[in-house]
């Protein structure tokens, strides 16, 4: 084998959850929609044909047939038009403003005139985060986060690329629970790094080192002001769904947490074989990831205080007591 051989490949549909084709290349959902449309159009035609000319009756049925065919065969953003219409209807029925509330928000009294709708309760799927980083999703089970690095795939030879793809495919085939791979880019602020370099420059022993540090701090400031810097982050969400009818308290909850931690550690070991560095996020890292998802670029909440330690505060010099 040499590096110029053609790697083995297999065609895999982009939508791995694509439904099966039942008849004439149509799925069960499409056949049901088309059948219901045909029955409705036939009922309208039979009902109005004795009263109207045939051409007029057929014209009345034409919009129904067109709408049914569009719902069954049309797609929007990778979704069938029927599901898209249901999602749009559900979106318009929901409240636009959501606030964090542990309980449903009560309605305004009758004597209070409120313009528009009151805000609705924001249902956050994560109920709690354990110290080991396992997120409790309530009745949906548990989940853990794994932060993974990247590799230079384009700089590898064709044989190495084929080996990496095959190894990654074997890992995907070995999964026995849902796994989500999230790749996101977030902005990076270099002002703090530039400030630290500038502050440490006067303490350097040699004048050349001080000038180099000052030039580097100026370069970081110029780079942050002239360009939009982004850092790529790869997160792997490992899930463990409970069995149907299983409770989510006590022993069942602890067993789910143990299973999801084991799967996260196995994912880290498998990615190490690919040359990808990965780590299982702890509780603080999970909280930061969730906070960044809701409010990127804003100040993070203070970490939880230890119950066994007194609460302290740091007061800068010169501040009034």
C-alpha positions in Angstrom: 0.0 0.0 0.0 1.2 3.5 -0.8 0.0 6.9 0.0 -1.6 7.4 -3.5 -4.1 4.6 -3.4 -7.8 5.4 -3.4 -9.3 5.1 0.1 -12.3 2.9 0.7 -15.5 4.9 1.0 -19.1 4.2 1.7 -22.1 6.4 0.9 -24.0 7.4 4.1 -27.0 9.6 3.9 -26.7 13.0 5.6 -29.9 12.3 7.5 -29.2 9.1 9.4 -32.8 9.2 10.8 -34.4 9.3 7.3 -37.6 7.3 7.4 -37.9 4.2 5.2 -39.6 4.3 1.8 -42.8 2.1 1.8 -44.2 2.5 -1.7 -43.3 4.4 -4.9 -40.4 6.0 -3.0 -42.7 7.5 -0.5 -42.7 7.2 3.3 -45.6 6.2 5.5 -46.2 9.9 6.5 -46.4 10.9 2.8 -48.7 8.1 1.9 -51.1 9.0 4.7 -51.1 12.7 3.7 -51.7 11.9 0.0 -54.5 9.3 0.9 -56.2 11.8 3.2 -56.0 14.5 0.5 -57.4 12.1 -2.2 -60.4 11.2 0.1 -61.1 14.8 0.9 -60.9 15.9 -2.7 -63.1 13.0 -3.8 -65.7 13.8 -1.1 -65.8 17.5 -2.2 -66.1 16.5 -5.8 -68.9 14.0 -5.2 -70.7 16.5 -3.0 -70.7 19.5 -5.4 -70.7 17.8 -8.8 -74.6 17.4 -8.8 -74.9 21.1 -8.1 -72.1 22.6 -10.2 -70.6 21.8 -13.6 -67.8 19.3 -13.7 -65.1 21.9 -14.5 -66.1 24.1 -11.6 -66.2 21.1 -9.2 -62.7 20.0 -10.4 -61.5 23.6 -9.9 -62.7 23.5 -6.3 -60.8 20.3 -5.7 -57.6 21.6 -7.3 -56.4 23.8 -4.4 -57.0 20.9 -2.0 -55.0 18.5 -4.1 -52.2 21.1 -4.6 -52.0 21.8 -0.8 -51.9 18.1 0.0 -49.2 17.3 -2.5 -47.2 20.3 -1.3 -47.5 19.1 2.4 -46.5 15.5 1.5 -43.7 16.2 -1.0 -42.4 19.7 -0.2 -39.5 20.4 2.2 -38.3 23.5 3.9 -34.9 23.6 5.7 -34.6 19.8 5.5 -38.1 19.3 7.1 -41.3 18.2 5.6 -43.9 21.0 5.1 -46.4 19.3 7.3 -44.0 19.2 10.2 -42.8 22.7 9.4 -46.4 24.0 9.5 -47.0 22.3 12.9 -43.7 23.7 14.3 -44.7 27.2 13.0 -48.1 26.9 14.6 -46.6 25.8 17.9 -44.2 28.7 17.7 -46.9 31.3 17.2 -49.0 29.8 20.0 -46.2 30.1 22.5 -45.3 33.2 24.5 -42.6 35.3 23.1 -41.0 36.3 26.4 -39.7 33.6 28.7 -38.3 34.1 32.2 -36.6 31.8 34.7 -39.3 30.6 37.0 -39.5 27.4 39.0 -43.3 27.3 38.8 -45.9 28.5 36.3 -46.5 32.2 36.2 -50.0 33.0 37.5 -52.4 35.0 35.3 -53.1 38.6 36.0 -56.2 39.4 38.0 -59.4 40.4 36.2 -59.2 44.0 37.4 -55.6 44.4 36.0 -55.5 45.4 32.4 -52.5 43.9 30.8 -51.5 44.7 27.2 -50.3 41.5 25.4 -49.4 38.3 27.1 -47.5 37.8 30.4 -44.1 36.1 30.1 -43.9 32.3 30.2 -41.8 30.1 32.3 -38.4 29.1 30.8 -38.1 25.3 31.1 -34.4 24.6 31.4 -33.7 20.9 30.7 -30.8 20.6 33.1 -32.2 20.2 36.6 -28.8 19.9 38.5 -25.1 19.5 37.9 -23.3 17.0 40.1 -19.8 17.6 41.4 -18.4 15.1 38.8 -20.0 17.0 35.9 -23.0 14.8 35.3 -26.0 16.8 34.4 -29.4 15.6 35.7 -32.1 16.0 33.0 -35.0 14.7 35.1 -37.1 12.2 33.3 -34.8 12.5 30.2 -31.9 10.8 32.0 -28.4 12.1 32.5 -25.7 13.7 30.3 -22.0 14.5 30.5 -19.8 16.9 28.5 -16.5 16.0 26.9 -14.3 18.8 25.4 -12.3 17.6 22.5 -9.5 19.1 20.4 -9.0 19.0 16.7 -6.5 17.4 14.3 -5.0 18.6 11.0 -6.9 16.2 8.7 -6.1 18.1 5.5 -2.3 17.7 6.1 -2.5 13.9 6.4 -1.8 11.5 3.6 -4.6 9.6 1.9 -3.7 6.5 3.9 -3.7 8.3 7.2 -7.0 10.0 6.3 -8.6 6.7 5.5 -7.3 5.2 8.8 -8.7 8.2 10.7 -12.1 7.9 9.0 -12.3 4.2 9.6 -11.3 4.6 13.3 -13.8 7.3 13.8 -16.5 5.2 12.0 -15.8 2.3 14.3 -16.3 4.5 17.3 -19.6 5.7 16.0 -20.7 2.2 15.3 -19.8 1.1 18.9 -22.0 3.7 20.5 -25.0 2.3 22.3 -26.6 5.6 23.4 -27.3 9.0 21.8 -24.3 11.2 21.4 -24.3 14.8 20.1 -21.2 16.4 18.6 -21.4 20.2 18.8 -18.8 22.4 17.0 -19.2 26.1 17.8 -17.0 29.2 17.4 -17.0 31.9 20.0 -15.2 35.3 20.1 -11.9 35.7 21.9 -10.8 38.8 23.8 -7.1 39.3 24.0 -7.2 42.5 26.1 -6.6 40.6 29.4 -3.6 38.7 28.0 -2.1 41.9 26.5 -2.6 43.7 29.9 -0.8 40.9 31.8 2.1 41.0 29.3 2.4 44.7 29.6 2.3 44.6 33.4 5.0 42.0 33.5 7.3 43.7 31.1 8.9 46.1 33.6 9.9 43.2 35.8 12.0 41.5 33.1 15.7 41.5 33.8 17.0 42.6 30.4 16.0 45.7 28.4 15.7 43.7 25.2 13.2 41.4 26.9 11.2 44.3 28.1 11.0 45.8 24.6 10.0 42.5 23.2 7.3 42.1 25.8 6.0 45.6 25.2 6.0 45.0 21.4 4.1 41.7 21.9 1.5 43.4 24.0 1.0 46.1 21.4 0.7 43.5 18.7 -2.0 41.7 20.7 -3.9 44.9 21.2 -3.7 45.7 17.5 -4.7 42.2 16.5 -7.8 42.3 18.8 -8.8 45.7 17.5 -8.3 45.0 13.8 -9.9 41.6 13.5 -12.6 39.4 14.9 -10.9 36.6 16.6 -12.7 33.3 17.0 -11.8 30.1 18.8 -13.3 26.7 17.8 -14.7 24.5 20.5 -15.8 20.9 20.0 -18.1 19.5 22.6 -19.4 15.9 22.8 -22.6 15.3 24.8 -22.9 11.8 26.1 -26.4 10.8 27.1 -28.0 8.0 29.1 -31.7 7.6 28.8 -33.6 5.7 31.5 -35.5 2.6 30.6 -39.3 3.0 30.1 -41.1 3.0 33.4 -37.9 3.3 35.5 -37.9 5.8 38.3 -35.4 8.7 38.4 -34.8 8.7 42.1 -32.3 7.0 44.4 -30.6 4.0 43.0 -31.8 4.5 39.4 -30.5 8.0 39.3 -27.1 7.0 40.7 -26.8 4.1 38.2 -27.5 6.5 35.3 -24.8 8.9 36.5 -22.3 6.0 36.7 -23.1 4.8 33.2 -22.8 8.2 31.6 -19.5 8.8 33.3 -18.2 5.5 32.1 -19.3 6.3 28.5 -17.6 9.7 28.7 -14.3 8.2 29.8 -14.5 5.6 27.0 -15.1 8.5 24.5 -11.9 10.2 25.8 -9.9 7.0 25.5 -11.2 6.3 22.0 -10.4 9.9 20.8 -6.9 9.5 22.2 -6.4 6.7 19.7 -7.2 9.3 17.0 -4.6 11.7 18.3 -7.4 14.0 19.7 -6.9 15.3 23.2 -10.2 15.3 25.2 -11.3 15.7 28.7 -14.5 15.1 30.7 -15.8 18.5 32.1 -16.4 18.9 35.8 -19.2 20.8 37.4 -17.6 24.2 37.1 -16.7 23.7 33.5 -20.2 22.5 32.7 -21.7 25.6 34.3 -19.4 27.8 32.2 -20.4 26.0 29.0 -24.1 26.3 29.8 -23.7 30.0 30.8 -21.9 30.7 27.5 -24.6 29.1 25.6 -27.3 31.4 27.1 -25.3 34.6 27.3 -22.0 34.5 25.4 -19.6 37.2 26.2 -21.2 38.2 29.5 -19.8 37.9 33.0 -20.3 34.4 34.4 -22.1 33.9 37.7 -20.0 33.4 40.9 -19.1 29.8 41.6 -21.0 28.1 44.4 -19.5 28.6 47.9 -18.3 25.6 49.9 -20.7 24.9 52.7 -17.9 24.0 55.1 -15.9 27.2 54.5 -16.8 30.8 55.6 -17.9 33.3 53.0 -15.1 35.8 52.4 -14.7 38.8 50.1 -11.5 40.3 48.5 -11.2 44.1 49.0 -8.8 45.9 46.8 -6.2 48.3 48.2 -7.5 51.8 48.8 -11.1 50.7 49.0 -13.2 52.0 51.9 -13.9 49.5 54.7 
